[in-house]
């Protein structure tokens, strides 16, 4: 990662989150969406499946791989309702990047808006990486956004990153709010030129 905005690579230890069609209600149960900020979302990440019937933490990967920053998932991850809370919860838990077989389109776009690269690879590649993480929990994984590769152990594998996501991350234009503020003079000039927008002056 070259600076706060231009994201060229992310790295860290991994956490495997196995299973196809893991939906946003599993990632962030709907009852926690009543909060008015995202501040506590990390506490609610996979809240129900991480606990047993008595409420104690079970052997879910997020409990076993605490501190990991690269999530490795399977097919159609983030499907279901289009809640931004799901990737927000993952980011606030510590996830900086994701490698998976496929994602729901809106989930992937929400990741882009948060500066989280979501790379894709085939089933065999993903399951091999998940197995490697289980065997090597302290092993480093690097997602290179520019070269579209993932490196772990002594292996470097090719992955795919959506063109729009790759451009947004590497050019530093993924944070649209920050981009707007940095170009506020242009925004104001545009607003001034719209005849039906009244000025506060």
C-alpha positions in Angstrom: 0.0 0.0 0.0 1.7 3.2 -1.2 -0.3 5.7 0.8 -3.7 6.3 2.4 -5.5 6.5 -0.9 -3.5 4.7 -3.6 -3.9 1.0 -2.8 -1.4 -1.1 -4.7 -1.1 -4.1 -2.4 -2.3 -5.4 0.9 -0.8 -8.1 3.1 -1.2 -10.0 6.4 -2.2 -13.3 7.8 -5.3 -15.1 6.5 -8.6 -16.3 7.7 -10.5 -18.9 5.7 -14.3 -18.5 5.7 -15.5 -21.6 3.9 -18.9 -22.1 2.3 -20.8 -21.0 -0.8 -23.6 -18.4 -0.7 -22.5 -16.9 2.5 -25.1 -14.0 2.6 -25.0 -10.6 4.2 -27.4 -11.6 7.0 -24.8 -14.2 8.1 -22.0 -11.7 7.8 -23.9 -8.9 9.7 -27.3 -10.0 11.1 -30.1 -7.5 10.3 -30.9 -6.7 13.9 -27.7 -4.8 14.3 -28.4 -2.5 11.4 -30.5 -0.3 13.7 -27.4 1.4 15.0 -26.9 4.9 13.4 -23.1 4.5 12.9 -20.8 1.7 11.8 -18.6 2.1 14.9 -19.5 -1.2 16.6 -20.0 -3.3 13.5 -16.8 -5.3 14.1 -18.4 -6.7 17.3 -21.3 -8.0 15.2 -19.4 -9.7 12.4 -20.8 -13.2 11.9 -22.3 -12.7 15.3 -24.7 -15.7 15.3 -22.4 -18.3 13.7 -19.5 -17.5 15.8 -21.3 -18.4 19.0 -22.8 -21.6 20.5 -26.3 -21.8 21.9 -25.1 -20.5 25.2 -23.5 -17.4 23.6 -19.9 -18.5 24.0 -17.4 -18.3 21.1 -17.2 -21.5 19.1 -14.5 -22.7 16.7 -15.5 -20.4 13.9 -12.5 -19.3 11.8 -12.9 -15.7 12.9 -12.4 -16.9 16.5 -9.4 -19.0 15.7 -7.7 -16.6 13.3 -8.1 -13.4 15.3 -5.8 -10.6 13.9 -5.9 -11.9 10.3 -6.4 -9.3 7.6 -6.9 -11.4 4.4 -10.2 -13.3 4.2 -10.4 -16.2 1.8 -13.9 -17.1 0.8 -15.8 -19.3 -1.7 -18.5 -18.8 -4.2 -21.1 -16.0 -4.2 -19.9 -14.4 -1.1 -21.9 -11.5 0.2 -25.1 -12.4 -1.6 -28.5 -11.5 -0.2 -29.5 -8.0 0.7 -27.3 -5.1 -0.3 -26.2 -3.9 3.1 -23.0 -1.8 3.3 -22.9 -2.9 7.0 -21.4 -6.3 5.9 -18.1 -5.1 4.4 -18.0 -2.3 7.0 -18.0 -5.0 9.7 -15.3 -7.0 7.9 -13.2 -3.9 7.5 -13.6 -2.8 11.1 -12.7 -6.3 12.3 -9.5 -5.9 10.4 -10.0 -7.3 6.9 -7.9 -5.4 4.4 -8.4 -7.7 1.4 -10.4 -10.7 0.2 -9.6 -13.6 -2.1 -12.6 -15.6 -3.3 -14.3 -17.6 -6.0 -17.0 -15.0 -6.7 -18.9 -12.3 -5.0 -22.3 -10.7 -5.1 -21.9 -7.6 -7.4 -23.1 -5.1 -4.8 -21.0 -6.6 -2.1 -17.9 -6.3 -4.3 -18.8 -2.7 -5.2 -19.2 -1.9 -1.5 -15.7 -3.4 -0.9 -14.3 -1.1 -3.6 -15.9 1.9 -1.9 -14.1 1.0 1.3 -10.7 0.4 -0.3 -10.9 -3.4 0.1 -9.5 -5.3 -2.9 -11.7 -8.4 -3.7 -9.7 -10.7 -5.9 -11.2 -13.8 -7.6 -9.6 -17.2 -8.4 -10.9 -20.7 -9.3 -12.3 -23.2 -6.8 -9.1 -25.3 -6.6 -6.9 -22.2 -6.1 -9.1 -20.8 -3.3 -9.5 -24.1 -1.5 -5.7 -24.7 -1.6 -5.1 -21.3 -0.1 -7.7 -22.0 2.6 -6.0 -25.3 3.5 -2.6 -23.5 3.6 -4.0 -21.0 6.0 -5.2 -23.8 8.3 -1.8 -25.4 8.2 0.1 -22.1 8.4 -1.9 -19.7 10.5 1.0 -17.2 10.9 1.8 -17.2 7.2 1.9 -14.0 5.3 -0.4 -13.5 2.3 0.0 -10.6 -0.1 -2.5 -9.4 -2.7 -0.8 -7.3 -5.4 -3.6 -5.2 -6.9 -1.4 -3.9 -9.8 -0.1 -7.3 -11.0 -3.2 -9.2 -10.0 -1.3 -11.8 -8.1 -1.5 -13.4 -4.6 1.7 -14.6 -3.0 1.8 -16.9 0.0 4.5 -19.3 1.2 6.7 -20.0 -1.9 3.8 -19.6 -4.3 2.6 -16.7 -6.5 -0.8 -17.3 -8.1 -2.7 -15.3 -10.7 -6.0 -13.8 -9.6 -8.5 -11.4 -11.2 -9.5 -8.0 -10.0 -12.4 -6.2 -11.6 -11.0 -3.4 -13.9 -13.1 -0.7 -12.2 -11.9 -1.8 -8.8 -8.3 -2.1 -9.9 -8.4 1.4 -11.4 -10.2 2.9 -8.4 -7.7 1.4 -5.9 -4.5 2.0 -7.7 -5.4 5.6 -8.8 -6.7 6.5 -5.3 -10.2 7.3 -6.4 -12.1 4.6 -4.5 -13.1 7.0 -1.6 -15.7 9.1 -3.4 -16.4 11.3 -0.4 -12.7 12.2 0.1 -12.5 12.7 -3.7 -15.4 15.2 -3.6 -13.9 17.1 -0.7 -10.5 17.3 -2.4 -12.2 18.8 -5.4 -14.6 21.1 -3.5 -13.8 24.2 -5.6 -14.8 22.3 -8.7 -17.9 21.0 -7.0 -18.9 24.5 -5.9 -18.2 25.9 -9.4 -20.5 23.2 -10.9 -23.2 24.0 -8.4 -23.0 27.7 -9.2 -23.5 26.9 -12.8 -26.8 25.0 -12.2 -29.7 27.5 -12.6 -32.1 25.7 -10.4 -29.8 25.4 -7.4 -30.2 28.3 -5.0 -27.1 29.7 -3.2 -27.1 30.3 0.6 -25.3 33.6 0.0 
